[in-house]
């Protein structure tokens, strides 16, 4: 576990732009049971989350079409919630950070760490915007 004061600003990178934090299994289940589209960001303390994933996700929601629901879990902090979110992302292996788009509870688009690491936030945002344009 990471100290709360360390991860607070990392959590806020997403919550300040409208993402809801899911910290329990029940919260994840409820979020992914909702109708419509749901973007799930598996947040992390790593550099590629800070430089690429969180900014990319934030930029992506400025697209005309965007998910109905924005949620996040924090790997290494909210373990049970993160494990539950990852269970919905099968067949993809656990990856932090990662970003998944669901439509009516079904996984329709996935960005794993290797799609995020080393790529500018704008490229990640464009990838997500393309998915929003198709599924939202």
FENPE-V705541 format. One line per field, one symbol per residue. ss: DSSP state (H for helix, E for strand, L for the rest). psi: psi as a letter, one per 40 degrees, with the letter a starting at -180 (. if undefined). A space follows every 50 residues. Layout:
# FENPE-V705541
ss->???
psi->???
This chain:
# FENPE-V705541
ss->LLLHHHHHHHHHHHHLLLLEELLLHHHHHHHHLLLLEEEEEEELLLHHHH HHHHHHHHHHLLLLLLLLEEEEEELLLLHHHHHHHHHHLLLLLLLLLEEE EEELLEEEEEELHHHHLLLLHHHHHHHHHHHHHHHL
psi->iiidddeddddddddeeeihhheidddddddeeiiaihhhhhiieidddd ddddddddddeeidhiidhhiiihhecgdddddddddeehehihhhiihi hihfehheihhideedhehidddddddddddddde.
